[in-house]
Amino acid sequence: MPLRRRTLPLFAAGLATPAFGQAADWPNRPVRYINPYPPGGPTDTLSRIYCARMTELTGQSFVVENRSGSGGNVGADSVAKAAPDGYTVGLGGIASHAIAPTLYRSLPFDPVRDFSFASGLWQLPNLLAVNLEVPAKTVPELIALARANPGKLSFGSAGAGTTLHLAGEMFCQLAGVEMVHVPYRGSAPAQLDLVAGRIQMMFDNIPGTLSLARQGQVRPLAVTSLKRSPVAPEIPALSEFLPGFDVVSWTCLAAPANLPSGMLQRMNEWTKRALESEVLIRGYRDLGAEPWYTSPAEILAYRAAQEARLAPLIRASGARVE
C-alpha cells in the first residue's frame, strides 16, 4: 500500500506535466503555417513576413505551406482537420470564415466550431480605381455618372463573392446606382481590362492597383476602409462620401478547435510581440496592410459581426457556389 500511494501520484503527475509543458513552452519545435492562397501574392508575402518574425522571436521555425483552392477553403479545411497540438496553424480570414458560410451551399468545415482563433493579423483595404477615359475624377462625380447611366458602367473583381466584388455591391447599394459586375479569375486579368478600358472601374487590393495608379495607368478615387490608408493618405476613403462604407480584407491566426486555452494564450502573446515589431510594421505597410492585433475573444466577435454584415450583400448579389 505505501508503494502504491507513492506511485499513483507520480504517475498522475507524469500525465499532467506534458500537457502543462506543451502550453507553457509553446513553441518548442517547428510550427507548420498553412497559407490557403498561392505563393507570390500579397497574402503570401504578408504571411511570410509574420512567420519570419515569429521565427526570430521564438527561436522555432514557422514554415509556410501553401494549400490553395476553393477561395481559401482547402487550406482552412486542412487547419480544421489537423491535430490540436499547436504545431499546425493557418491563415483564417474574411473569405473562409465570414463570406464562405453564405457564399457556399456546403463547406467541409464549420467556420466557428472547428477552429480556435488566436488573434487578428492584418487588415488590407481595397482601392477603387477607374479607367483613364472615365470622365469622373472624384467619387461624387462617379456616382453622378453612374446615376445618369444606369446599368452602363461595369466594375471588375477577382471573382464572385470576393471582398472586391462585395465592395462593388456595397458601393451600388449605398450610392443608389446600378452597375454590371464582371468577375475574373483573379485580379491580374481584371487589371489588364481596366487599363485597356474593357471595364470602367475596379475594386482591388491596394498593392497592385496603387502601383498601376502611380504609373499613370489608372485613376485612383478612394480606399474602402473607414479611414484613409497610411500608404496613400492623399486618396480619400469612400466613407467620406458614403458614410459607413467599410470593406477590408482581414486575416487572423487560426488553429484547430480544442486547442488548450494556455497554448492559445501563448500564441496570442507571441503574435502581439510580432505585430508590434518595427520590422513587421514596415513590411506590412510597404504592401498597404495594417498590423491588427486582437484578443481571441475579440476576433471571434469580429468574425461573427462580419458574417452578419456581409450575408445580406452576398444574397442580394446572387452569388452562390455549390
N, C-alpha and C positions, 0 to 999 in steps of 0.2 A: 504493500500500500504506500509506504513512504516514497518508493521509487516511482510509482505511478503519479503521486502528487507532484513530484518534481518534473516528470517527463511531459505531462499533459500541458502545463503552462508554456514550457519551452516549445512544444510542438505548435501550440496556438500562436505563439509569438512569431514562429517561423512562417506561418501562413500570413500573418498581418504585415510583417516587415516589408516584403517585396512590394505590396500594393502601396504602402506609405512611401517607400523609397521611389517608386516609379513616378508618383506625383511630385514629391519634393525635389527630385533630381532631374526632372524633365528639362531639356532632353539630354540623355546620356548615351545616345547613339544617333546615327544619321536619320533624318526625317524625310519622308517622301512627300513632295508637294505636287498635287495634281492640278495642272492648269487645263481647264476644259476648252481651250482655244488653240488654234495652230501657232507654231513658232513664228516669230518675226514681227508680229503686230504690236501695237501699243500695250495691249493686255499682257502679252508675253514679256515684253520689256519691263513693265512695271512689276510683274511677278518676280522677275529675276533680280530686280533692284531690292525688293523686300527680302528675298531669300538670301541674297549676298550679305545683307546687313544682319539678318538673323544668324547666319553662319559666323560672322565676325564676332557678334555679341556672345553667342552661346558656346562657341568652340566646337559645335557639331554641324556637319554638312546638311543643308537644306537643298535637296536635289529636285529640280523641276522636271516633271514628267508631263508631256503634252498628250492629253487624251481628248481630242476634239470630236465634234459631231453632234447633230441634232440641237443646235443652238446652245451648246453647253451642257445638255442633259446627259451625254455619255460620260463626261468627266464627273459630273455631280453624282451619277449613279455609282461610279467607282468609289467615290468617297463614302457614300451611304452604306455600301456593302463591305467596306474594309473593317478590320478588327478595331475595336475601340480602345486601342492601346496608346494612342497619342503619336504614333510614328507613321501614320498616313493622315495627312491633312489636305486641304484643297481650297481652291478659289470658289467661293459662292458669290451670289450677287443678284442683281435685278433680273437678269434673263432667266436663270434657272429657279430662283426662289421667290420671285414676285410676279413675273409675267407668265412663265410656263404653266402655273396652275390653272389659268384661264385660257391660255392660247391652245394648249394641248388637250385633246379629249381624254387621254390617259397618260400617266407617267409611270416609269418603273420604280419610282421612289416617292415618298411623302416629303414635301419641301420643308416641313417643320419637324414631324415626328422622327425622321430618320437622321437628323443632324444635331450636332452641338455647335453653337456659334460662339466664337471666342472674342471677336472684335471686328469693327469695320476696318477697311484697309485704305481705300481711296475713293474719291468722287471725281468724276470726269464729265464736264459739261459738253453738250453738243454745240455746234456752230451753225447758224442759219446763214447760208451764202446764196447769192443769185448769179446767174449768168450776166456777163458784162453788157449784153444787149437789152436786158430788162431795164425799163426806164426808172424804176423805183430805186432811190438811193438811201431811203430810210424805211424803218418798219411801218410808220403811218402811211407812207407813200405806197408800200407794198400792199397793205390792207386795202387802201382805196383802189388800187389797180385790180386786186382780186375781186372786190365787190362789184366793180364795173364790168368784170369779165367772168361771171360765174361758170365754173367748170372748164375754163380755157387754159388756166395755168396748171402746170404739173410739178410735183415735187418727188424727188428720188429718195430712196433709202437702201440700206443694206439688206432689206428683206422684211416681209410682213411680220409684225409683232415685235420688231426690234425697237429699242428706245428711239432710234432715228425715225421710224415710222410713227411711233406714238407721239413724238414731238410734233410731227406734222399734223396729226389728228387733233392734238390739243390746240394747236395754232388755229385750225379751221373752226373748232368749237368756240374758243374764246373770242376770236375775231369776227365770227359770224360770216365766214366765207366758204365757198365750195371750190375745191381743187381736186385734181386727179393724182392719186398715188401711183407711182411707178416703182415696184420692188425690183431689186437687183440681187444677184448672188454675191454679196459683199460690197464694200464701199468703193473699191477701185474702179469697177466698170461704171458705177454711178457718177464718180468724179469726172471720168472721161466724157460722159454725155453732158454733164453740167458745163464743162469748159466748151464743148462743141455746140451747145445751145439746143440739144435734143430734149433736155428738160430745163425748166426755167429756174428751179431752186432746189436746194437740198439741205437736209439736216444731217450733219455728220459729226463724229467725234472730233474734237477741236484740233488734234495734232495735224492730221492730213490736210484738211481744208484750210486751216490757217496758213499752212505752208503755201498752198495754191494762191491764197489771197495776197500774201506778201510778195509773191512773184508776179502779181498783177493779172492773174488768170481768171479770178472770180472776185465778186464784191461781197465782203462780209457785212452782215447787217446786225446780228445780235447773237448772244450766247443764251443757252436755255436754262442756265442756273438762276437762282433767285438774285444773286449778286454778280457783279462783273468778275471776270477771271483775272487773277494777278498776272497771267501770261500775256493777256491783251487787254489791259484796263481801258484802252481807248474805245473798245467795242461795247456798246450798251447791252444790258440784259433785257430779254423780252419782257420780263416782269415790269420794267419801267413803262411799257406801253400796254401790256395785258396783265393787270395785277393778278398775282397768284401763279403765274406761269412758272413751272419748275419741273423739268425732266432731265435728270442726270443719270449717267451710268455710275452705279455704286457697286462696290465689292466688299466682301467680308472673308475672314478666315473661318473656314468650316471644318469640322471633324465628324466622324461617325457619332451617332447617338450613343448615349450611356457612357460617355467619357467621364471618368471620375471628376468630381467637382474641383478637387485640388489641382488636378492636371489642367483643367480648363482655365483655372485662375492663373496658373503658371504661364500658359500660352498668352493669356491676356497681358500679363505683366511684361513678358519679353517683347510682345508686339508693341506695347506702348513705348518701350525704350527704343525700338527700331524706328517707329514713326516719328519720334521726337528728334532723331539724329539729323544733323545738318546735311550729311551726305545724302540720305534718303530724301529729305525735303527738296534738296536741289535737283536730284534726279527725277523726282515726280513732277516738279514744276516745269522742268525742261520739256515735259510731254503734255503739259496742260492739266495735270492732275493735282488734287489737293489731298495730303495725308488726312486720314479720317479715323481717329481712334474713338472707340465706344466701349462701354462695358458689355458683357454678354447679355444682360437684360435689355440694354438699350438697343442693340442690334436686332434682337428678337422682336421688340415692339416696333422698331422702324420697318422691318420686313413686313409685318402684318399690316401696318398703315399703308405701305406702298402697294401691296397686293389689292387692298380695298380701294385705293385711289385709282389704280390703273385698270382694274377689271372692267368698269363701265366703258372706258376708252376702247379697250380691246374688243368688247362685244359690239360697240357701235361701229367699229371699223369693219366688222365682218370677218376679221382674220381668225382662222381656225385651222389647226393641224391635227390630222388623225394620229 
